[in-house]
Amino acid sequence: MTGTKGTAGVAGHFGRELRRTRIARGLTITEVARRTKINAAHLSRIELGQRPPTERIAFELDKVFPERQGWFSSWHGDSQSWPEIPAAFRHWPDYEDRTTTLRVWMPGIIHGLMQTENYARALIAVFPDADRATAAARLRNRMERQQHFWERQPPVLATFVVDELSLYRRVGSPEIMAAQLDRLLEVAALPTVTLQVMPAIEHPANNSGITLADSADWCEHAVAGYVFTEPGILRVLAPRFDSLRAESYKASESVALLREMRDRWATGVSPLTAMGRAGTA
C-alpha cells in the first residue's frame, strides 16, 4: 500500500511532521529524546517513516511541542480507526500499554519482560546484524519497555509460562544465569503475577512466542512479529496458551524448580555439563 494511509505513507507523514516541528523549534533529535525519555535511535526511525508511532510516543511529543495543540495524539488516535491500515501497523506497544491482562509464552529463552540486563545483552550480542550501536539501542529499548511495564499503575495481571529448556540454556555465563533465575523468582513473587514452568515435553507452540493482551495477540517468529486482532485468530491462540498452562508445573512447583536451577548455576558450572559428568562417573 502506497497511499497516504498505507503503512509506509502513514508512518512517513507522522515522521515528516515530527521532523518539521522539531526543526522549527531548533531542537536536535537527541534533545527531543531527552525530553520525552524515548530512545533517540527509535525517534530517528519514526522520523524516517521506518517505525510507526505509539500512543505513548504521540503523548510525549505533544508535551514537548504544545504549540501543535495535541496534533500528535489526535493524529495517532484517528489513524487507529482507518480500516485499510494492516494490523501489523497497529503497533504492539499500544495494546500492551492499554491491556489489563497479559498472558505470555516464549519457547527456548526467557521472555524479554523478565530478562536481566546482562541476559538481554548476551542474547542481543549473538545476532549477526548487531553492531555495537545497534546492540546498544536494542538493549536500551528492551530495558525501557520493561521499566514501563513493571511500573504501570494499576499493575497488569500477568501470567508467564516459562520454557523449562530456557532454564538450562546458558546465556552469557553461569553468573548471568544465576542472576536471571533470581529475577524470575522476584517476578514469581509479585502478587499480580502467575509464573509456571512448562516441562520439556511435546506441546503446540514450539515455533512461536505468544503474547495475549485484552484485545490483540503478538506472535514472534525468527525474523518478525505480527499483531493479530481478528477474533478468529484470538479464538485459536487463547486455548493454545491454556493447553500450555494445563501441562505446566504448579506455581509452587515452578518456584521450587527455579530455586534449584539458581543454585545449580551458582556453582559456576552449567547444569547440563554437571549432568554429563554425573552420567560418565
C-alpha positions as CSV (number, residue, x, y, z in Angstrom):
1,M,0.0,0.0,0.0
2,T,1.5,3.3,-1.0
3,G,-1.3,5.8,-0.5
4,T,-1.4,8.4,2.3
5,K,-3.0,5.8,4.6
6,G,-0.8,2.8,3.7
7,T,1.8,1.6,6.3
8,A,4.7,3.5,4.7
9,G,2.6,6.6,3.9
10,V,1.1,6.8,7.3
11,A,4.4,6.4,9.2
12,G,6.1,8.7,6.7
13,H,3.5,11.5,7.3
14,F,3.8,11.4,11.1
15,G,7.6,11.3,10.8
16,R,7.7,14.3,8.4
17,E,5.5,16.3,10.8
18,L,7.8,15.4,13.7
19,R,10.9,16.4,11.8
20,R,9.3,19.7,10.6
21,T,8.1,20.6,14.1
22,R,11.4,19.7,15.7
23,I,13.5,21.8,13.2
24,A,11.1,24.7,13.6
25,R,11.8,24.7,17.3
26,G,15.6,24.3,16.7
27,L,15.8,21.0,18.6
28,T,18.1,18.1,17.8
29,I,16.7,14.6,17.9
30,T,18.9,14.0,21.0
31,E,17.2,16.9,22.8
32,V,13.7,15.6,21.9
33,A,14.8,12.1,23.1
34,R,16.0,13.6,26.4
35,R,12.7,15.5,27.0
36,T,10.5,12.6,26.0
37,K,12.7,9.9,27.6
38,I,12.4,7.9,24.4
39,N,15.4,6.4,22.7
40,A,17.0,8.7,20.1
41,A,17.6,6.0,17.6
42,H,13.9,4.9,17.8
43,L,12.8,8.5,17.4
44,S,15.0,8.8,14.3
45,R,13.4,5.7,12.8
46,I,10.0,7.3,13.4
47,E,11.1,10.5,11.7
48,L,12.3,8.4,8.7
49,G,8.9,6.6,8.5
50,Q,10.6,3.3,9.3
51,R,8.7,2.7,12.6
52,P,5.1,3.6,13.4
53,P,4.5,5.8,16.5
54,T,2.8,4.5,19.6
55,E,0.1,6.2,21.7
56,R,2.7,6.9,24.4
57,I,5.2,8.5,22.0
58,A,2.5,10.7,20.5
59,F,1.5,11.8,24.0
60,E,5.1,12.6,25.0
61,L,5.6,14.6,21.7
62,D,2.5,16.7,22.5
63,K,4.1,17.7,25.8
64,V,7.3,18.7,24.1
65,F,5.5,20.6,21.3
66,P,2.5,22.3,22.9
67,E,2.2,24.7,20.0
68,R,0.9,21.8,17.9
69,Q,-2.2,21.7,20.3
70,G,-2.3,17.9,20.7
71,W,-1.8,17.1,16.9
72,F,0.4,14.0,17.5
73,S,-2.1,12.3,19.8
74,S,-5.0,13.3,17.7
75,W,-3.4,12.0,14.5
76,H,-2.4,8.8,16.2
77,G,-5.9,8.2,17.6
78,D,-7.5,8.9,14.2
79,S,-5.1,6.5,12.4
80,Q,-6.2,3.6,14.5
81,S,-9.7,3.7,13.1
82,W,-8.6,3.7,9.4
83,P,-9.7,0.2,8.3
84,E,-7.3,-0.1,5.4
85,I,-4.2,0.0,7.6
86,P,-2.7,-3.5,8.1
87,A,-3.0,-4.9,11.7
88,A,0.8,-5.0,11.9
89,F,0.9,-1.2,11.8
90,R,-1.2,-1.0,14.9
91,H,1.9,-1.2,16.9
92,W,2.0,-3.8,19.7
93,P,3.1,-1.4,22.5
94,D,-0.2,0.4,22.1
95,Y,-2.0,-2.8,23.0
96,E,0.5,-3.7,25.7
97,D,0.2,-0.2,27.2
98,R,-3.6,-0.4,27.5
99,T,-4.2,-4.0,28.4
100,T,-5.2,-5.1,31.9
101,T,-4.1,-8.7,31.5
102,L,-1.2,-10.3,29.7
103,R,-0.5,-14.0,29.0
104,V,3.0,-14.8,27.8
105,W,4.8,-17.8,26.4
106,M,8.3,-17.9,24.9
107,P,10.0,-21.1,23.7
108,G,13.7,-21.6,24.4
109,I,14.6,-18.4,26.1
110,I,13.4,-16.1,29.0
111,H,10.8,-13.6,27.7
112,G,12.0,-10.0,27.3
113,L,9.8,-8.6,30.0
114,M,11.7,-10.7,32.6
115,Q,15.3,-10.6,31.2
116,T,18.0,-9.1,33.3
117,E,20.1,-6.5,31.5
118,N,23.1,-8.8,31.3
119,Y,21.0,-11.7,30.0
120,A,19.4,-9.4,27.3
121,R,22.8,-8.0,26.4
122,A,24.3,-11.5,25.9
123,L,21.3,-12.6,23.7
124,I,21.4,-9.4,21.5
125,A,25.1,-9.8,21.0
126,V,24.8,-13.1,19.1
127,F,22.7,-11.6,16.3
128,P,24.8,-11.2,13.1
129,D,23.4,-7.8,12.4
130,A,24.0,-6.4,15.9
131,D,26.9,-4.0,15.6
132,R,27.8,-2.1,18.7
133,A,25.4,0.8,18.2
134,T,22.5,-1.4,17.1
135,A,23.0,-3.7,20.0
136,A,23.1,-0.8,22.5
137,A,19.9,0.7,21.0
138,R,18.1,-2.7,21.2
139,L,19.2,-3.2,24.8
140,R,18.0,0.3,25.8
141,N,14.7,-0.2,24.2
142,R,14.2,-3.6,25.9
143,M,15.0,-2.2,29.3
144,E,12.8,0.8,28.8
145,R,9.9,-1.4,27.8
146,Q,10.5,-3.5,30.9
147,Q,10.5,-0.5,33.2
148,H,7.4,1.0,31.6
149,F,5.6,-2.4,32.0
150,W,6.5,-3.1,35.6
151,E,5.9,0.4,36.8
152,R,2.4,0.6,35.5
153,Q,-0.4,1.6,37.9
154,P,-2.5,-0.3,38.4
155,P,-0.2,-3.2,37.5
156,V,-1.1,-5.6,34.7
157,L,-2.4,-9.1,35.8
158,A,0.3,-11.2,34.1
159,T,0.7,-14.9,33.5
160,F,4.0,-16.2,32.3
161,V,4.6,-19.7,31.1
162,V,8.4,-20.3,31.1
163,D,10.0,-23.0,28.9
164,E,11.9,-25.4,31.1
165,L,14.6,-25.7,28.4
166,S,15.4,-22.0,28.8
167,L,16.5,-22.7,32.4
168,Y,19.2,-25.0,31.1
169,R,20.3,-22.9,28.1
170,R,23.4,-20.9,29.0
171,V,23.1,-17.3,28.0
172,G,26.3,-15.3,28.7
173,S,27.8,-17.2,31.7
174,P,26.7,-19.2,34.8
175,E,26.8,-16.0,36.8
176,I,24.4,-14.3,34.4
177,M,22.1,-17.3,34.5
178,A,22.1,-17.4,38.3
179,A,21.1,-13.7,38.4
180,Q,18.5,-14.4,35.8
181,L,17.0,-17.2,37.9
182,D,16.9,-14.7,40.8
183,R,15.0,-12.3,38.6
184,L,12.4,-15.0,37.7
185,L,11.9,-15.7,41.4
186,E,11.4,-12.0,42.1
187,V,8.7,-11.8,39.3
188,A,7.0,-15.0,40.5
189,A,6.7,-13.4,44.0
190,L,4.7,-10.4,42.7
191,P,1.1,-10.5,43.8
192,T,-0.2,-9.7,40.2
193,V,1.9,-12.4,38.5
194,T,1.4,-16.1,38.0
195,L,4.5,-17.9,36.8
196,Q,4.6,-21.5,35.8
197,V,7.3,-23.6,34.1
198,M,6.3,-25.7,31.1
199,P,8.1,-29.1,31.2
200,A,10.3,-30.2,28.3
201,I,7.6,-32.2,26.6
202,E,5.6,-32.0,23.3
203,H,3.3,-29.1,23.0
204,P,1.5,-27.0,20.3
205,A,3.6,-23.8,20.4
206,N,7.2,-24.8,19.6
207,N,7.6,-22.4,16.7
208,S,6.4,-19.1,18.1
209,G,6.3,-16.9,21.1
210,I,2.7,-15.9,22.1
211,T,1.6,-12.8,24.0
212,L,-2.1,-12.3,24.6
213,A,-3.4,-8.9,25.6
214,D,-7.1,-7.9,26.2
215,S,-7.8,-7.3,22.5
216,A,-4.8,-8.4,20.5
217,D,-2.2,-11.1,20.2
218,W,1.5,-10.8,19.4
219,C,3.2,-13.7,17.8
220,E,7.0,-13.6,17.4
221,H,9.0,-15.6,14.9
222,A,12.6,-15.7,13.7
223,V,12.6,-12.5,11.6
224,A,9.4,-10.7,12.5
225,G,6.5,-10.3,14.8
226,Y,2.8,-9.9,14.0
227,V,-0.1,-8.3,15.7
228,F,-3.4,-10.2,15.4
229,T,-6.7,-8.6,16.2
230,E,-9.0,-10.8,14.2
231,P,-11.5,-12.7,16.6
232,G,-10.9,-15.9,14.7
233,I,-7.2,-15.9,15.4
234,L,-7.7,-14.9,19.0
235,R,-10.1,-17.9,19.5
236,V,-7.3,-20.2,18.2
237,L,-4.4,-18.8,20.3
238,A,-6.2,-18.5,23.7
239,P,-6.9,-22.2,24.0
240,R,-3.4,-23.0,22.8
241,F,-2.0,-20.9,25.6
242,D,-4.4,-22.6,28.0
243,S,-3.1,-26.0,26.9
244,L,0.4,-24.9,27.8
245,R,-0.7,-23.9,31.3
246,A,-2.5,-27.2,31.7
247,E,0.7,-29.1,31.1
248,S,2.9,-26.8,33.3
249,Y,4.1,-27.4,36.8
250,K,2.0,-25.8,39.5
251,A,3.2,-22.4,40.6
252,S,4.7,-23.7,43.9
253,E,6.5,-26.5,42.0
254,S,7.8,-23.9,39.4
255,V,9.2,-21.7,42.2
256,A,11.0,-24.8,43.7
257,L,12.4,-25.6,40.3
258,L,13.7,-22.1,39.8
259,R,15.4,-22.1,43.1
260,E,17.0,-25.5,42.3
261,M,18.3,-24.2,39.0
262,R,19.5,-21.0,40.5
263,D,21.6,-23.0,43.0
264,R,23.0,-25.2,40.2
265,W,24.1,-22.2,38.1
266,A,25.6,-20.5,41.2
267,T,28.1,-23.3,41.3
268,G,29.7,-21.8,38.2
269,V,29.0,-25.0,36.1
270,S,26.3,-25.5,33.5
271,P,23.6,-27.9,34.8
272,L,23.9,-29.8,31.5
273,T,27.7,-30.1,32.0
274,A,27.2,-31.3,35.5
275,M,24.6,-33.9,34.4
276,G,27.0,-35.1,31.7
277,R,29.8,-35.6,34.2
278,A,27.5,-37.5,36.6
279,G,26.4,-39.7,33.7
280,T,30.0,-40.7,33.0
281,A,31.1,-41.2,36.6
